[in-house]
Amino acid sequence: EAERIKRCNGRIFALPDEPKVQRVWLPNDNYPGLAMARAFGDFRLKSFGIIAVPQVSYRRLTSADQFIILATDG
C-alpha cells in the first residue's frame, strides 16, 4: 500500500501526538491525513494512490463453522 501511494506522490507519516498512526497526505499540504490506504469517495487523494478496491479473502465454510464475521473500519 505504501509503495503505491509514494509512487503516486502521496506522502505517508504519523503526527507527533499519534506516532503509531500512519496517515496519507497530499504532496504539498498537510491535509487531509487519511488513516487508511483504501477508501470509497475520497476524491482528493485518489490521484495520490488511495484506491477503492477492497481486500477480499475467501474461506470454504464447513459444518464446524458457527458464524461469519463481515468487517470494515469505515
Phi, psi and omega in degrees: 000312183297320180298318179298315181296316179294323177299331180266014178071014171283158178246149179230121173198163180259151175281153181302325181276355176223065189297342181262000182253099177285134182234157179259131184234154174296157185300322186238022183210144177273060183209146356268349180074047181286129185267030176208159182256355178228128183203146173270129171084007178271083188289333180295323184260358181303320180286351184245026170104354175285130182238160179253010180281119182287155171268121186238140173230155183237149176211132178285127179282145177234174179293344178281342180287136182251339181200167178236138176246124171251129186224152173211154177261008181227000000 
